Amino acid sequence: MIIKVVNKSGRELPQYATESSAGVDLRAAITEPIVLEPLQRAMVPTGLYMEIPKGYEGQVRPRSGLAAKHGVTVLNTPGTIDADYRGEIRVILVNLSSQAFEIQPGERIAQMVFAKHETAQWEEVSELEESARGAGGFGSTGRG
């Protein structure tokens, strides 16, 4: 897949960390550190503008190290970048820890996975086919 990208970040293009990585790392395109106080959120620019092919989306996801070690995660996980969006990719980070966290210029702040999706066609009906689960929702199949 080819992704057209305008890179205004001043850094290299996003890369896969290993040959089998599903996501590319997104970096903070900032010139000064951003301090996220506990429970504070910020939209962090990446300096990247993309043209994602129709039928695909870019999913912005947390980096496990930031989440596990510092309690910093992507607020709207996964964030969806639609194929027709042409603005700058920004990442909504939130600090869920009890300590301030400082985002450094160029720091890897999230990852993006490109995924194929379908466009649904609606078929309005008067009733749905029965299933074993039925209307059982949150927690209906066990403890968690």
Backbone as a chain_set.jsonl record, in Angstrom:
{"seq": "MIIKVVNKSGRELPQYATESSAGVDLRAAITEPIVLEPLQRAMVPTGLYMEIPKGYEGQVRPRSGLAAKHGVTVLNTPGTIDADYRGEIRVILVNLSSQAFEIQPGERIAQMVFAKHETAQWEEVSELEESARGAGGFGSTGRG", "coords": {"N": [[0.849, -1.171, 0.0], [0.511, 2.22, -0.781], [1.049, 5.237, 0.827], [0.462, 8.542, 0.481], [2.286, 11.288, 1.678], [2.751, 14.377, 3.326], [5.376, 15.809, 4.894], [5.898, 17.794, 7.484], [7.191, 17.752, 9.825], [9.862, 17.941, 10.401], [11.331, 15.763, 10.96], [12.262, 12.281, 10.385], [10.229, 10.131, 8.271], [7.394, 8.249, 9.573], [8.143, 5.028, 10.94], [8.272, 1.427, 10.868], [8.966, -0.424, 13.726], [9.956, -3.023, 13.826], [10.319, -5.782, 11.519], [7.928, -7.199, 11.584], [6.111, -5.503, 12.777], [2.896, -4.07, 13.347], [2.092, -1.445, 13.442], [3.119, 1.95, 12.704], [5.37, 4.206, 14.262], [4.352, 7.304, 15.641], [5.513, 10.604, 16.019], [6.044, 13.381, 18.294], [5.644, 16.525, 16.987], [6.916, 18.986, 18.032], [8.477, 21.941, 19.396], [9.164, 22.651, 21.917], [9.058, 21.084, 25.141], [5.993, 19.519, 26.259], [4.079, 19.621, 29.103], [2.121, 17.32, 30.677], [-0.145, 17.377, 33.098], [-1.498, 15.4, 35.84], [-4.422, 13.764, 34.755], [-4.767, 15.593, 32.723], [-5.199, 16.52, 29.278], [-3.987, 16.7, 25.89], [-3.79, 17.883, 22.532], [-1.533, 16.697, 20.438], [0.639, 17.7, 17.954], [1.765, 16.068, 14.908], [2.961, 16.853, 12.608], [2.465, 15.636, 10.234], [0.73, 14.984, 7.212], [-1.627, 13.173, 5.473], [-2.574, 11.111, 2.674], [-4.682, 8.778, 2.598], [-5.533, 5.724, 1.075], [-8.768, 5.214, -0.45], [-11.174, 3.203, 1.187], [-9.618, 2.414, 3.228], [-8.419, 3.098, 6.562], [-6.619, 5.093, 8.93], [-5.601, 4.036, 12.016], [-5.159, 5.431, 15.09], [-3.299, 4.591, 17.82], [-2.463, 3.814, 21.288], [0.925, 3.764, 22.596], [2.309, 0.987, 24.055], [4.356, 1.066, 25.989], [4.369, 3.737, 26.974], [1.839, 3.779, 28.129], [1.924, 1.671, 30.055], [4.209, 2.269, 31.658], [3.968, 4.992, 32.292], [1.318, 5.796, 32.403], [0.194, 7.202, 30.324], [-1.881, 7.689, 27.602], [-3.724, 7.266, 24.484], [-6.533, 9.175, 24.07], [-8.988, 8.787, 22.612], [-9.135, 6.032, 21.777], [-9.348, 3.388, 19.384], [-8.217, 6.186, 17.546], [-9.663, 7.37, 14.593], [-8.461, 8.002, 11.377], [-9.791, 9.193, 8.608], [-10.008, 8.342, 5.084], [-10.517, 10.558, 3.487], [-9.641, 12.747, 4.908], [-7.501, 15.53, 5.159], [-6.057, 17.131, 6.819], [-3.624, 18.04, 9.397], [-2.241, 15.29, 11.165], [-3.057, 14.729, 14.418], [-2.56, 13.825, 17.807], [-4.505, 12.836, 20.493], [-3.525, 12.929, 23.607], [-3.667, 11.682, 26.951], [-3.005, 11.994, 30.403], [-3.17, 9.629, 32.682], [-2.039, 9.085, 35.07], [-0.773, 9.74, 38.42], [1.221, 11.561, 38.439], [2.987, 14.284, 36.9], [3.732, 14.341, 33.38], [6.201, 14.682, 30.947], [6.245, 15.496, 27.617], [8.539, 15.085, 25.115], [10.173, 16.912, 22.437], [9.961, 15.296, 19.322], [9.514, 12.832, 20.476], [8.282, 9.473, 20.519], [4.919, 9.069, 20.416], [2.588, 7.729, 19.85], [1.041, 5.116, 17.896], [0.318, 4.19, 14.5], [-1.935, 2.237, 12.728], [-2.759, 0.887, 9.646], [-5.818, 0.045, 8.243], [-8.084, -1.971, 6.409], [-11.449, -1.313, 5.53], [-15.014, -1.811, 5.364], [-17.863, -0.446, 3.669], [-20.956, -0.06, 4.982], [-24.159, -1.246, 3.994], [-27.471, -0.478, 4.605], [-30.163, -2.531, 5.665], [-33.32, -2.33, 6.377], [-35.339, -3.976, 8.706], [-38.105, -5.714, 10.301], [-37.687, -7.388, 12.429], [-35.015, -9.179, 14.128], [-32.857, -12.005, 13.516], [-32.79, -14.758, 15.785], [-30.311, -15.419, 18.35], [-27.821, -17.246, 20.247], [-26.884, -15.638, 22.283], [-28.613, -13.484, 22.384], [-30.102, -10.559, 23.719], [-28.236, -10.07, 25.631], [-25.893, -8.092, 27.241], [-23.335, -6.004, 28.416], [-21.124, -7.701, 30.41], [-22.648, -10.022, 30.406], [-21.77, -12.503, 29.598], [-20.001, -13.484, 31.426], [-17.585, -12.805, 34.049], [-15.885, -10.599, 33.294]], "CA": [[0.0, 0.0, 0.0], [1.234, 3.492, -0.842], [0.423, 6.353, 1.536], [1.077, 9.828, 0.153], [2.468, 12.018, 2.929], [3.482, 15.638, 3.404], [6.064, 15.749, 6.176], [6.32, 19.092, 7.998], [7.605, 17.5, 11.209], [11.29, 18.162, 10.596], [11.897, 14.471, 11.353], [12.078, 11.236, 9.376], [8.879, 9.6, 8.163], [7.107, 7.166, 10.516], [8.751, 3.759, 10.578], [7.927, 0.23, 11.614], [10.096, -0.732, 14.614], [10.49, -4.319, 13.414], [9.772, -6.289, 10.262], [6.567, -7.705, 11.799], [5.284, -4.512, 13.479], [1.639, -3.722, 12.693], [1.926, 0.0, 13.413], [4.267, 2.853, 12.607], [5.436, 5.153, 15.379], [4.114, 8.727, 15.393], [6.337, 11.413, 16.919], [5.572, 14.729, 18.622], [6.268, 17.587, 16.196], [6.899, 20.165, 18.901], [9.817, 22.495, 19.589], [9.355, 22.732, 23.365], [8.313, 20.021, 25.832], [4.631, 19.751, 26.74], [3.869, 18.941, 30.373], [0.76, 16.855, 30.93], [-0.414, 17.161, 34.515], [-2.438, 14.301, 36.023], [-5.756, 13.888, 34.155], [-4.781, 16.598, 31.661], [-5.069, 16.003, 27.923], [-3.476, 17.667, 24.913], [-3.715, 17.453, 21.139], [-0.12, 16.822, 20.106], [0.828, 17.638, 16.5], [2.785, 15.167, 14.375], [3.562, 17.449, 11.42], [2.204, 14.755, 9.091], [-0.52, 15.112, 6.466], [-1.635, 11.936, 4.692], [-3.631, 10.749, 1.732], [-4.899, 7.348, 2.799], [-6.384, 5.233, -0.005], [-10.179, 4.941, -0.174], [-11.374, 1.835, 1.654], [-8.706, 2.205, 4.357], [-8.373, 4.124, 7.598], [-5.47, 5.065, 9.821], [-6.037, 3.916, 13.409], [-4.166, 5.952, 16.033], [-3.375, 3.771, 19.024], [-1.429, 4.109, 22.288], [2.155, 2.974, 22.69], [2.163, 0.226, 25.294], [5.337, 1.504, 26.979], [3.895, 4.972, 27.622], [0.681, 3.453, 28.962], [2.303, 0.824, 31.194], [5.211, 2.89, 32.519], [3.681, 6.379, 32.678], [-0.121, 6.077, 32.459], [-0.153, 8.134, 29.246], [-2.528, 6.922, 26.552], [-4.504, 8.006, 23.494], [-7.846, 9.32, 24.695], [-10.078, 8.232, 21.811], [-8.518, 4.851, 21.184], [-8.399, 3.97, 18.436], [-8.661, 7.353, 16.789], [-9.75, 7.042, 13.174], [-8.132, 8.997, 10.354], [-10.509, 8.791, 7.404], [-9.287, 8.468, 3.82], [-10.71, 11.878, 2.876], [-9.096, 13.792, 5.787], [-6.228, 16.021, 4.649], [-5.413, 17.99, 7.803], [-2.508, 17.473, 10.152], [-2.545, 14.222, 12.113], [-2.798, 15.109, 15.802], [-2.83, 12.728, 18.738], [-5.059, 13.296, 21.767], [-2.926, 12.188, 24.71], [-4.163, 11.981, 28.29], [-2.171, 11.481, 31.481], [-4.027, 8.998, 33.687], [-1.252, 8.794, 36.264], [-0.842, 10.752, 39.485], [2.401, 12.413, 38.309], [3.117, 15.003, 35.63], [4.529, 13.667, 32.353], [6.723, 15.654, 29.989], [6.404, 15.013, 26.238], [9.721, 15.716, 24.53], [10.159, 17.053, 20.984], [10.376, 14.107, 18.595], [9.224, 11.593, 21.205], [7.259, 8.584, 19.973], [3.764, 9.299, 21.282], [1.476, 6.843, 19.487], [1.322, 4.347, 16.692], [-0.778, 4.171, 13.54], [-2.133, 1.004, 11.98], [-3.642, 1.087, 8.496], [-6.741, -1.079, 8.192], [-9.13, -1.963, 5.4], [-12.798, -1.337, 6.11], [-16.138, -1.918, 4.44], [-18.937, 0.535, 3.786], [-22.177, -0.829, 5.25], [-25.438, -0.939, 3.353], [-28.511, -0.782, 5.579], [-31.372, -3.24, 5.28], [-34.242, -2.165, 7.491], [-36.224, -5.118, 8.886], [-38.98, -5.546, 11.472], [-37.131, -8.159, 13.547], [-33.705, -9.773, 13.886], [-32.733, -13.441, 13.732], [-32.419, -15.119, 17.144], [-28.963, -15.927, 18.559], [-27.642, -17.821, 21.579], [-26.631, -14.555, 23.24], [-29.782, -12.618, 22.487], [-29.867, -9.153, 24.049], [-27.279, -9.99, 26.744], [-24.865, -7.091, 26.958], [-22.153, -5.819, 29.271], [-20.928, -8.655, 31.494], [-23.622, -11.122, 30.384], [-21.152, -13.801, 29.292], [-19.044, -13.85, 32.462], [-17.151, -11.777, 34.987], [-15.27, -9.393, 32.761]], "C": [[0.897, 1.237, 0.0], [0.407, 4.549, -0.103], [1.171, 7.618, 1.111], [1.139, 10.642, 1.435], [3.224, 13.315, 2.689], [4.06, 15.67, 4.809], [6.584, 17.131, 6.554], [6.859, 18.973, 9.419], [9.057, 17.862, 11.47], [12.011, 16.893, 11.013], [11.676, 13.469, 10.226], [10.621, 10.785, 9.357], [8.662, 8.503, 9.202], [7.674, 5.851, 10.008], [8.181, 2.633, 11.427], [9.152, -0.146, 12.441], [10.751, -2.061, 14.259], [9.804, -4.74, 12.128], [8.315, -6.73, 10.401], [5.662, -6.729, 12.547], [4.029, -4.193, 12.675], [1.504, -2.219, 12.52], [3.232, 0.748, 13.248], [4.215, 3.82, 13.777], [5.193, 6.578, 14.903], [4.885, 9.512, 16.447], [5.727, 12.796, 17.145], [6.355, 15.76, 17.817], [6.136, 18.894, 16.972], [8.331, 20.656, 19.06], [10.17, 22.626, 21.062], [8.584, 21.591, 24.02], [6.904, 20.474, 26.22], [4.493, 18.964, 28.036], [2.394, 18.607, 30.512], [0.634, 16.573, 32.424], [-1.373, 15.972, 34.65], [-3.836, 14.667, 35.525], [-5.861, 14.976, 33.079], [-4.624, 15.902, 30.311], [-4.561, 17.115, 27.006], [-3.528, 17.048, 23.529], [-2.301, 17.743, 20.671], [0.051, 16.688, 18.588], [1.917, 16.647, 16.117], [3.525, 15.777, 13.184], [3.332, 16.641, 10.159], [0.808, 14.991, 8.531], [-0.544, 13.938, 5.496], [-2.8, 11.868, 3.727], [-3.742, 9.228, 1.787], [-5.835, 6.857, 1.69], [-7.821, 4.977, 0.451], [-10.342, 3.473, 0.188], [-10.47, 1.47, 2.819], [-8.873, 3.337, 5.356], [-7.034, 4.011, 8.308], [-5.997, 5.029, 11.242], [-4.909, 4.38, 14.317], [-4.368, 5.242, 17.365], [-2.277, 4.165, 20.008], [-0.172, 3.285, 22.066], [2.114, 2.292, 24.048], [3.142, 0.669, 26.373], [4.906, 2.764, 27.71], [2.733, 4.665, 28.559], [1.097, 2.696, 30.217], [3.231, 1.531, 32.173], [4.799, 4.25, 33.06], [2.191, 6.714, 32.774], [-0.579, 7.057, 31.398], [-0.695, 7.316, 28.082], [-3.238, 7.846, 25.568], [-5.945, 8.006, 23.979], [-8.963, 8.655, 23.902], [-9.618, 6.986, 21.049], [-9.532, 3.889, 20.598], [-9.017, 5.189, 17.76], [-8.641, 6.994, 15.313], [-9.382, 8.233, 12.311], [-8.777, 8.494, 9.07], [-9.704, 9.081, 6.147], [-9.439, 9.855, 3.2], [-10.234, 13.039, 3.764], [-7.724, 14.213, 5.27], [-5.507, 16.962, 5.615], [-4.264, 17.293, 8.503], [-2.999, 16.37, 11.088], [-2.124, 14.708, 13.493], [-3.234, 13.961, 16.691], [-3.336, 13.317, 20.044], [-4.491, 12.403, 22.868], [-3.558, 12.626, 26.028], [-3.24, 11.306, 29.298], [-3.087, 10.938, 32.578], [-3.28, 8.656, 34.969], [-1.443, 9.896, 37.309], [0.36, 11.697, 39.447], [2.417, 13.102, 36.949], [4.006, 14.213, 34.673], [4.934, 14.703, 31.311], [6.935, 14.988, 28.635], [7.547, 15.795, 25.616], [9.564, 15.882, 23.017], [10.703, 15.787, 20.316], [10.082, 12.789, 19.279], [8.137, 10.788, 20.493], [6.066, 8.604, 20.92], [2.596, 8.358, 21.017], [1.927, 5.991, 18.316], [0.093, 4.391, 15.799], [-0.757, 2.853, 12.787], [-3.095, 1.325, 10.845], [-4.501, -0.154, 8.336], [-7.78, -0.878, 7.099], [-10.482, -1.971, 6.11], [-13.832, -1.431, 5.0], [-17.094, -0.755, 4.668], [-20.238, -0.249, 3.897], [-23.339, -0.313, 4.416], [-26.521, -1.356, 4.343], [-29.652, -1.561, 4.938], [-32.309, -3.173, 6.476], [-35.217, -3.337, 7.525], [-37.084, -4.886, 10.132], [-38.504, -6.35, 12.673], [-35.811, -8.784, 13.119], [-33.738, -11.264, 14.164], [-32.284, -13.707, 15.166], [-30.968, -15.6, 17.186], [-28.874, -16.489, 19.975], [-27.494, -16.737, 22.634], [-27.866, -13.682, 23.432], [-29.408, -11.184, 22.765], [-28.889, -8.993, 25.198], [-26.132, -9.063, 26.398], [-23.717, -7.148, 27.937], [-22.115, -6.815, 30.417], [-21.837, -9.866, 31.455], [-23.001, -12.474, 30.119], [-20.108, -14.209, 30.328], [-18.62, -12.645, 33.274], [-16.575, -10.549, 34.315], [-15.101, -9.412, 31.355]], "O": [[1.911, 1.285, 0.697], [-0.78, 4.728, -0.376], [2.371, 7.747, 1.353], [0.17, 10.689, 2.194], [4.206, 13.351, 1.947], [3.329, 15.571, 5.794], [7.59, 17.589, 6.013], [6.973, 19.97, 10.132], [9.451, 18.069, 12.618], [13.184, 16.941, 11.381], [10.996, 13.762, 9.242], [9.873, 11.024, 10.305], [9.624, 7.891, 9.667], [7.687, 5.589, 8.805], [7.682, 2.843, 12.532], [10.263, -0.183, 11.912], [11.968, -2.206, 14.379], [8.825, -4.125, 11.703], [7.549, -6.645, 9.441], [4.547, -7.096, 12.916], [4.093, -4.06, 11.453], [0.877, -1.757, 11.566], [4.304, 0.255, 13.599], [3.135, 4.205, 14.228], [5.751, 7.011, 13.895], [4.909, 9.137, 17.62], [4.995, 13.313, 16.301], [7.575, 15.861, 17.944], [5.356, 19.778, 16.617], [9.282, 19.894, 18.884], [11.346, 22.703, 21.415], [7.551, 21.174, 23.497], [6.662, 21.654, 26.475], [4.764, 17.764, 28.061], [1.533, 19.487, 30.471], [1.241, 15.636, 32.941], [-1.998, 15.578, 33.665], [-4.361, 15.736, 35.835], [-6.956, 15.24, 32.582], [-4.004, 14.844, 30.209], [-4.69, 18.302, 27.307], [-3.334, 15.843, 23.366], [-1.914, 18.902, 20.524], [-0.346, 15.679, 18.005], [2.858, 16.407, 16.873], [4.584, 15.289, 12.791], [3.933, 16.923, 9.122], [-0.159, 15.171, 9.272], [0.424, 13.727, 4.766], [-3.853, 12.473, 3.93], [-3.004, 8.502, 1.12], [-6.834, 7.514, 1.398], [-8.061, 4.576, 1.59], [-9.725, 2.602, -0.425], [-10.539, 0.357, 3.341], [-9.403, 4.399, 5.03], [-6.395, 2.959, 8.288], [-6.765, 5.906, 11.636], [-3.826, 3.794, 14.317], [-5.447, 5.281, 17.957], [-1.28, 4.774, 19.621], [-0.209, 2.235, 21.423], [1.91, 2.944, 25.071], [2.799, 0.653, 27.556], [5.055, 2.857, 28.928], [2.649, 5.223, 29.654], [0.672, 3.039, 31.32], [3.063, 1.407, 33.386], [5.217, 4.637, 34.151], [1.841, 7.819, 33.189], [-1.628, 7.683, 31.546], [-0.055, 6.368, 27.627], [-3.338, 9.053, 25.792], [-6.509, 6.95, 24.265], [-9.821, 8.006, 24.501], [-9.713, 6.921, 19.824], [-10.518, 3.588, 21.269], [-10.208, 5.201, 17.447], [-7.689, 6.375, 14.839], [-9.913, 9.33, 12.482], [-8.353, 7.482, 8.512], [-8.832, 9.949, 6.14], [-8.562, 10.284, 2.451], [-10.411, 14.2, 3.396], [-6.88, 13.366, 4.977], [-4.467, 17.526, 5.274], [-3.966, 16.126, 8.247], [-4.044, 16.505, 11.725], [-0.963, 15.057, 13.706], [-4.161, 13.22, 16.364], [-2.693, 14.183, 20.636], [-4.923, 11.263, 23.04], [-3.933, 13.786, 26.198], [-2.759, 10.195, 29.077], [-3.704, 11.707, 33.315], [-3.833, 8.007, 35.857], [-2.184, 10.855, 37.093], [0.505, 12.545, 40.328], [1.916, 12.559, 35.965], [4.918, 13.505, 35.1], [4.111, 15.497, 30.854], [7.707, 14.036, 28.515], [7.526, 17.025, 25.593], [8.89, 15.074, 22.378], [11.758, 15.275, 20.69], [10.37, 11.729, 18.723], [7.194, 11.352, 19.937], [6.177, 8.208, 22.081], [1.714, 8.207, 21.862], [3.044, 6.127, 17.816], [-1.026, 4.602, 16.267], [0.276, 2.412, 12.281], [-4.127, 1.962, 11.059], [-3.988, -1.272, 8.298], [-8.286, 0.224, 6.889], [-10.628, -2.573, 7.174], [-13.539, -1.158, 3.836], [-17.118, -0.16, 5.745], [-20.579, -1.019, 3.0], [-23.477, 0.886, 4.171], [-26.488, -2.472, 4.862], [-30.054, -1.28, 3.809], [-32.115, -3.876, 7.469], [-35.845, -3.663, 6.517], [-36.821, -3.975, 10.916], [-38.867, -6.042, 13.809], [-35.517, -8.907, 11.931], [-34.553, -11.735, 14.957], [-31.475, -12.952, 15.706], [-30.45, -16.121, 16.198], [-29.748, -16.237, 20.804], [-27.941, -16.912, 23.768], [-28.123, -13.2, 24.535], [-28.505, -10.64, 22.129], [-28.72, -7.882, 25.7], [-25.475, -9.235, 25.371], [-23.195, -8.22, 28.245], [-22.974, -6.784, 31.298], [-21.81, -10.675, 32.382], [-23.628, -13.5, 30.383], [-19.397, -15.192, 30.121], [-19.237, -11.583, 33.189], [-16.822, -9.459, 34.832], [-14.591, -8.449, 30.781]]}, "num_chains": 1, "name": "protein.A"}
